[in-house]
Amino acid sequence: MKINNAERDAVYKTIFARRDVRGQFTEKNIEEDVLRRILTAAHHAPSVGFMQPWDFIVVQQQQTKALIKEGFDAAHQRSAEMFDKQQSSQYQQFKLEGIMEAPIGICITCDRSRNGPVVIGRTINSQMDLYSSVCAVQNLWLAARAENLGVGWVSIIEDAVLRSALAIPENIDIIAYLCIGHVSHFKDKPELESAGWLARRDINNVIHFDSWSAQSNNK
Ligand SMILES: Cc1cc2nc3c(=O)[nH]c(=O)nc-3n(C[C@H](O)[C@H](O)[C@H](O)COP(=O)(O)O)c2cc1C
C-alpha cells in the first residue's frame, strides 16, 4: 500500500499540530467509537519482539480523578521548591494538568513480564519494553490529534498515587497518565515556548552525521 501525497501531508499536519493540552478541555464527552479508534491506534504501536506490553486504564469517575488530582497537587508543590526562586514563581503560574476538566484520563502501563522472560530485542537492552509502551503513548497522542482531541501528559505525580487510585498491581510499571478530551482550541506553539521558558532548538544543532562530535550541518 502506497501513501499518497495528501495522506502524507495529513500525517505531517497532525504531527506539527499536536500539542500538550492542559487548559483548553471542554465538557463534551468523547464518543465511544472515537475512544476505541485512538486506543486501537495505540495498540498498533511498534513493540520490542511484538511484546505489546501495554494496558490502558480508562478513567471516567470524578472520584478517581479527584484522588489523582490530589496526588498531583502534592507533587506539584514539592516540585516548585526544586527550582530557583525566579523560576519557581514562573513554574507555579503554569497550568500543568487538566485532570478534573478532561472527560477521561488514560493510564498506560507496561507489563515487563508479558510473554515470558526472554523477548526478541530485549535480550541486551532491558528497557526496550518500556520504550514500546511509550510508542503506544505517542500513537495515541497523534491519533487523538487527528480526531481533534487534546491530550495532556501528567508526569508530576508519584507512581504510588496512581497505583493506589487505579489498583495497579506492583509488578506492572506505570508509563503515563494522560488527560484526553475535546478542546476549545489548540495553541500554535508549545506553551513553555510561548512563555519564554525554553525555545525550540535549531534542528541543525541536533543532527549529527557519522559521529556525535562531527559538526552538524549548520552550526
Ligand atoms: C514524558 C512527558 C511528560 C510530560 N509531563 C508533563 C506534565 O506533567 N505536565 C505538563 O503540563 N506537560 C507535560 N508534558 C508536556 C510537555 O511540556 C510538552 O510536550 C512540551 O512542552 C512541548 O509542547 P507540545 O507537546 O505542546 O508540543 C510532558 C511531555 C512528555 C513527553
The ligand as a Gaussian input file, in Angstrom:
#p B3LYP/6-31G(d) Opt

LIG

0 1
 C        7.228000      12.408000      29.052000
 C        6.476000      13.711000      29.096000
 C        5.986000      14.184000      30.302000
 C        5.287000      15.393000      30.367000
 N        4.752000      15.816000      31.552000
 C        4.018000      16.936000      31.598000
 C        3.379000      17.355000      32.795000
 O        3.435000      16.710000      33.843000
 N        2.656000      18.494000      32.769000
 C        2.563000      19.240000      31.639000
 O        1.904000      20.280000      31.665000
 N        3.139000      18.861000      30.476000
 C        3.854000      17.727000      30.443000
 N        4.418000      17.342000      29.265000
 C        4.232000      18.167000      28.049000
 C        5.469000      18.935000      27.644000
 O        5.678000      20.037000      28.468000
 C        5.257000      19.368000      26.189000
 O        5.209000      18.220000      25.392000
 C        6.356000      20.291000      25.670000
 O        6.369000      21.470000      26.386000
 C        6.170000      20.595000      24.176000
 O        4.877000      21.085000      23.940000
 P        3.867000      20.402000      22.923000
 O        3.656000      18.977000      23.403000
 O        2.609000      21.212000      23.015000
 O        4.495000      20.417000      21.576000
 C        5.107000      16.141000      29.187000
 C        5.588000      15.658000      27.952000
 C        6.246000      14.452000      27.917000
 C        6.738000      13.924000      26.587000

